[in-house]
Amino acid sequence: MTHDPYHVTSRKPLTAKQKLKMFVEHNGICCVCGGKIDGVKQAWDEHVDPLWRDGTNDMQNRRPVHVACARQKSADETKDRAKGQRIAEKHFGAKEKRGPAMPGTKRSGWKRKINGETVRR
């Protein structure tokens, strides 16, 4: 199965019981910064392997995290995800290059012969 950079599995919210179980299993330690989380109400759950990178909604892929750490992790992953999409678009030829073509390249439509003469491709 190939990775589709545009398909993301939907996030499934945890029940209060699942959230408490996850919090207790990980001793209330933030998976991003390693700091102690004050209580279950101050914790979010974060996917260790992001959903956009073919992660799952299983409990083994989720960890408790501070709210601020979760926001920062998501912001950092947004950059990585956008880069992956740009690379995929370029690889599959889905995106046209913008701006004027560099003289002498195939995209410019001109070529220079060995004798110095410039001709149309």
Secondary structure, DSSP 8 states (H G I E B T S, - for coil): ----TT---------HHHHHHHHHHTTTB-TTT--B-S-GGGEEEEESS-GGGT---SGGGEEEEEHHHHHHHHHHHHHHHHHHHHHHHHHTT-S---S---TTSGGGTEEE-TTS-EEE-
